[in-house]
Amino acid sequence: MKLNRNDLPKSSGIEWITNDKLTWINIEKPTREKMKMLELHYPFHELNIEDCLSKIQIPKVDRYGDHVFVILHFPTMDNKENFPRSTQLAIFVGYDYLITIHQGNLRALTEIFQICNIDQNQRSSFMGNSSGYLFHSIIDLLVDDLLHMLIKIEGNLDDIEDLVFNERIAIAKEISRLRREITTLKRLVYPLKRTILTVSREIQKFSEEDLTLYFDDVKDHIDKVIEVLDESKETIEIFKDTDFMLSAEKTNKILAILTILFTLSIPATIFATYYGMNVNLPGGFETGTAAFLGPYTTFIIIILLSIIPAGAMIYGFKKKGWLEF
């Protein structure tokens, strides 16, 4: 004979609150001992229990006669890297109970559970009178929290837009990081939309109130998230291409300047090489240095022979427009 669910001991590490006949149980960081305690009070399938202990399950909806088992994934911010990570949320929904099982990373869910635990008014408002309404309230809360992440992404996009045309600052790393963040969120949101569409039809049987409008509102929010992510993805790709083109243009300018400087130094290099050889050359020590311009006549001649070709090349480059930077 199974124990009554109200006999769950506090020492089990399982928290719960009640509102009228509805019980909400919240389990953070599930262990095998906690899940075994849960099995004593509820007729859950052992495979679902194993799914709750795993962190790598795909989103899904399992239907049973008296309850529904749902696995969803929501993004949470990694405190070390400040980067969104996928967190699994498992939910059992029955006629007079709802059980949430997660790793404790869903801060919004943890906070609202604690608020409902101490505030009767908040408890009545959030939980309503049915497990179906409570399920909607939890999903709506987590989707709204997802919208807050999008505000941060849009702020980062604005910052990158201001910096992408600044040639003194390299932002390739910031662009790549934001692209990765947007891609991660999109990978989580698309399965979330499909799962919510499926489970919304199953949840209605746990509520006498019509929940269609409530779930339609959640779907609208998810569509808004997807729309913003698609726009952000397109925008960051534009910034990536712009940064690449500007970087390539900057590199080309540097190479052009270095090439011109190297080209202008060729005449001087040639004459210096000749007069550095150990052979007889006009104006050299062996043939007698020229003196018609003074003691530095040979040096002056070499300088002139270097400057004149360089000046001719500058004129040619200018005429062809190669010196326009």
C-alpha positions in Angstrom: 0.0 0.0 0.0 1.4 3.4 -1.0 1.9 6.1 1.5 -0.2 9.3 1.5 1.6 12.1 -0.3 1.1 14.4 2.6 3.4 12.0 4.7 6.5 13.1 2.8 9.1 13.8 5.5 10.9 17.1 5.5 14.1 15.3 6.1 13.8 13.7 2.7 15.0 17.0 1.1 11.8 17.2 -0.9 10.0 20.6 -0.6 6.3 21.1 -1.3 3.5 23.6 -0.8 -0.2 23.2 -1.0 -3.0 25.5 -2.2 -6.5 24.1 -1.5 -6.3 20.6 -2.8 -3.3 21.2 -5.1 0.2 20.2 -4.1 3.3 21.5 -5.8 6.5 19.5 -5.1 9.8 21.0 -6.1 13.0 18.8 -6.1 16.4 20.5 -6.7 19.4 18.4 -7.5 17.5 15.1 -7.6 19.2 12.0 -6.2 18.3 8.4 -6.3 17.2 8.5 -2.7 14.9 11.4 -3.3 13.4 9.8 -6.4 12.8 6.5 -4.5 11.0 8.5 -1.8 8.8 10.0 -4.6 8.1 6.6 -6.0 6.6 5.5 -2.7 3.9 8.2 -3.0 3.2 8.4 -6.7 2.7 5.7 -9.4 5.4 6.9 -11.8 7.1 4.7 -14.3 10.7 3.7 -13.5 11.9 5.0 -16.9 10.5 8.4 -16.1 12.4 8.3 -12.8 15.6 7.5 -14.6 15.0 10.4 -17.0 14.7 12.8 -14.1 18.1 11.6 -12.8 19.7 12.1 -16.2 20.8 15.5 -17.5 20.9 14.7 -21.2 17.3 13.7 -22.1 15.7 15.3 -25.2 12.4 17.3 -24.8 9.5 15.0 -24.8 5.9 14.4 -23.5 4.8 11.0 -22.1 1.1 10.5 -21.6 -0.5 8.2 -18.9 -4.0 7.7 -17.7 -3.8 9.9 -14.6 -0.7 12.1 -15.3 1.6 13.5 -17.9 5.4 13.5 -17.8 7.2 16.4 -19.6 10.9 17.2 -20.2 11.8 20.7 -21.2 15.1 22.5 -21.6 15.6 26.2 -20.7 18.7 28.3 -20.8 20.5 29.4 -17.7 23.5 31.7 -17.4 26.8 30.0 -16.4 28.2 32.2 -13.6 31.8 31.3 -14.5 31.6 32.0 -18.2 28.5 34.2 -18.3 27.2 32.1 -21.1 23.8 30.4 -21.5 23.7 26.6 -20.8 20.9 24.2 -21.2 19.1 23.1 -18.0 16.7 20.2 -17.9 13.3 20.6 -16.3 11.2 17.5 -15.7 7.5 17.9 -14.7 4.9 15.4 -13.5 1.4 16.8 -13.8 -1.5 15.0 -12.2 -5.1 16.0 -11.2 -4.2 17.4 -7.8 -0.4 17.7 -7.9 2.5 19.0 -10.0 6.1 18.0 -9.4 9.1 20.0 -10.8 12.5 18.4 -10.9 15.7 20.3 -11.9 19.3 21.0 -10.9 18.5 24.3 -9.1 19.8 26.4 -12.0 16.4 27.8 -12.9 16.6 30.8 -10.6 13.2 32.2 -11.5 11.5 28.9 -10.7 13.3 28.6 -7.4 12.5 32.1 -6.3 8.8 31.9 -7.1 8.6 28.6 -5.2 10.1 30.2 -2.2 7.7 33.2 -2.5 4.7 31.0 -2.8 5.9 29.1 0.2 5.8 32.1 2.5 3.1 34.3 0.8 -0.5 33.0 0.7 -1.7 35.7 -1.7 1.2 34.9 -4.2 0.5 31.2 -3.7 -3.2 31.6 -4.7 -2.4 33.8 -7.6 0.4 31.7 -9.1 -0.9 28.2 -8.4 -4.6 28.9 -9.1 -6.9 26.0 -8.4 -5.6 23.3 -10.8 -2.3 21.7 -11.8 -3.0 22.7 -15.4 -3.0 26.3 -14.5 0.1 25.9 -12.3 1.9 24.2 -15.2 1.0 27.2 -17.4 2.2 29.7 -14.7 5.6 27.9 -14.5 6.2 27.8 -18.2 5.0 31.4 -18.6 7.5 32.5 -15.9 10.4 30.7 -17.5 9.6 32.0 -21.0 9.4 35.6 -19.6 12.8 35.0 -18.0 14.0 34.0 -21.5 12.8 37.4 -22.8 15.1 39.1 -20.2 18.0 37.2 -21.7 17.1 38.6 -25.1 17.3 42.2 -23.7 20.9 41.5 -22.8 21.6 40.2 -26.3 20.1 43.2 -27.9 22.2 45.4 -25.6 25.3 43.5 -26.7 24.3 44.0 -30.4 24.1 47.7 -29.9 27.5 47.8 -28.3 29.0 45.8 -31.2 27.4 48.1 -33.7 29.1 51.1 -32.0 32.5 49.3 -32.1 32.5 47.5 -35.5 33.5 50.7 -37.4 36.3 51.6 -34.9 39.5 50.5 -36.5 41.4 50.8 -33.2 39.4 48.0 -31.5 39.3 44.3 -32.5 35.9 42.8 -31.8 36.1 39.5 -33.6 36.1 37.6 -30.3 33.0 39.5 -29.1 31.2 38.8 -32.4 32.0 35.1 -32.3 30.9 34.8 -28.6 27.6 36.5 -29.3 27.0 34.3 -32.4 27.5 31.3 -30.2 25.1 32.6 -27.6 22.4 33.3 -30.1 22.9 29.9 -31.7 22.6 28.2 -28.3 19.4 29.9 -27.5 17.9 29.1 -30.9 18.8 25.4 -30.4 16.8 25.4 -27.1 13.8 27.5 -28.1 12.7 25.7 -31.3 12.2 22.3 -29.5 10.6 24.2 -26.6 8.0 25.6 -29.0 7.2 22.1 -30.4 6.9 20.6 -26.9 4.6 23.3 -25.6 2.3 22.9 -28.6 2.1 19.2 -27.8 1.7 19.4 -24.1 -0.8 22.2 -24.1 -3.5 19.8 -25.5 -2.7 17.2 -22.8 -2.7 19.6 -19.9 -6.3 20.8 -20.4 -7.7 17.6 -18.9 -6.2 18.6 -15.5 -8.1 21.9 -15.4 -11.8 22.7 -15.4 -10.9 26.2 -16.7 -10.2 26.6 -20.4 -6.5 27.2 -20.7 -6.4 27.8 -24.4 -5.9 31.6 -24.1 -3.2 31.1 -21.5 -1.2 28.8 -23.6 -1.8 31.0 -26.7 -0.2 33.8 -24.8 2.8 31.6 -24.0 3.1 30.6 -27.6 3.0 34.3 -28.6 5.9 34.9 -26.2 7.9 32.0 -27.6 7.2 33.2 -31.2 8.5 36.7 -30.1 11.6 35.0 -28.7 12.2 33.2 -32.0 11.6 36.3 -34.0 14.1 38.3 -31.9 16.7 35.5 -32.2 16.3 35.3 -35.9 16.7 39.0 -36.3 19.7 39.0 -33.9 21.2 36.1 -35.9 20.9 38.1 -39.1 22.3 41.2 -37.5 25.3 39.5 -36.0 26.1 37.9 -39.4 26.0 41.4 -40.9 28.4 42.6 -38.3 30.6 39.6 -38.8 30.8 40.3 -42.5 31.4 44.0 -42.0 34.2 43.3 -39.5 35.8 40.9 -41.9 35.6 43.3 -44.8 37.0 46.2 -42.7 39.8 44.0 -41.3 40.7 42.9 -44.8 40.6 46.5 -46.0 42.9 47.5 -43.1 45.3 44.7 -43.9 45.4 45.6 -47.5 46.2 49.2 -46.7 49.0 48.1 -44.4 50.4 45.7 -47.1 50.1 48.5 -49.7 52.1 51.0 -47.6 54.8 48.4 -46.8 55.0 47.4 -50.4 55.4 51.0 -51.6 58.1 51.6 -48.9 59.9 48.5 -50.0 59.6 49.4 -53.7 61.0 52.9 -53.0 64.0 51.4 -51.2 65.0 49.2 -54.1 67.2 51.8 -55.9 69.1 52.7 -52.7 69.5 49.0 -51.9 70.9 48.3 -55.4 73.5 51.1 -55.3 74.4 50.4 -51.7 75.0 46.8 -52.6 77.2 47.6 -55.6 79.4 50.0 -53.6 79.6 47.5 -50.8 81.3 45.0 -53.0 85.1 44.5 -52.9 85.5 45.5 -56.6 86.7 48.6 -58.5 83.9 51.0 -59.1 83.9 54.6 -60.3 84.3 56.9 -57.3 85.6 54.1 -55.2 88.8 54.1 -53.1 90.7 52.0 -55.7 89.9 54.2 -58.6 90.2 57.4 -56.6 87.2 59.2 -55.1 85.4 61.9 -57.1 85.9 65.4 -55.6 84.1 67.8 -57.9 81.3 68.3 -55.3 83.6 68.2 -52.4 84.9 65.3 -50.2 81.4 63.7 -50.1 80.9 63.7 -53.9 80.5 59.9 -54.2 78.0 59.8 -51.3 76.0 62.7 -52.9 75.9 60.9 -56.2 74.7 57.7 -54.6 71.9 59.6 -52.8 70.8 61.3 -56.0 70.8 58.0 -57.9 68.6 56.6 -55.1 66.2 59.5 -54.8 65.6 60.2 -58.5 64.2 56.7 -59.3 62.2 56.7 -56.1 60.7 60.1 -57.0 59.8 58.8 -60.5 58.1 55.8 -58.9 56.1 58.1 -56.5 55.0 60.2 -59.5 53.9 57.1 -61.4 52.1 55.7 -58.3 50.3 59.0 -57.7 49.2 59.2 -61.4 47.7 55.7 -61.2 46.0 56.5 -57.9 47.8 53.9 -55.9 48.6 56.4 -53.1 45.0 57.1 -52.3 44.4 55.5 -48.8 
